[in-house]
């Protein structure tokens, strides 16, 4: 079981949806309230995650053609 994908090209998860999953998770993950994680820190984490490049298409890997 896992949460939503934050970065889904070309449409990343909107901040509001990301924050909702962190503050009120739909699965077994504990909720991170503002007592534990400030809104500023949550925003910074989301921004950092959005900077991670998308995973390349494994079918495009040249090594798989051999």
N, C-alpha and C positions, 0 to 999 in steps of 0.2 A: 504494500500500500504506500502511495506517495502523494504529495501535493501537486498543485498545478505547475506547469512549466512557466517560468517567469519570462524567458526569452523564447518566443516562437516567431521566427521570421516569417513574413515581414511585419507581423503585428504583435509586439510584445504585450505582456499582461499589463493593463493599466495600473497605475499606482494604487488606486482605490481598491481594486480587486486584490492586489498583492497585500495591502495593509489589512484588508478584511480577512484574508487567509491567516495572517500572522496574529491578528488580534482575536479572531473568532474562528479557529480552525475547524474544518468539517471532519477531521479524522482524529487519530490518536495523539497528534502533536499537541503539546501544552500551549495554552494561550500566552502570548507575550504582551502583557498590559503595559501601559505607560510607566508603571512603577518599575518595571524590569527593563523596558526598551523605550526610550523617548521617541516622540514623533520625528525629531530631527535625525536621530540615529537610524530609525526605520527608513526614512527618506534616503539617507546616505547609503544604506545597504542596498536598497532598490536601485539606486543610481549606479552603484558599483557592479551589481549583477547585470545590468543592461549594457555595461561596457565590455562584458565577456563576449568574444566573437561567437557567432553561431557555429554549431558543430558541422563540419563539412559532410557532404553527402558521401556515405561509405561506398556507394556505387561508383563515385567519381575517382576513387583512389586508384592510382596507376598500378599499384602492386597487385590488386585484385584481377588485373587483366592478364597476369602471367600464369 
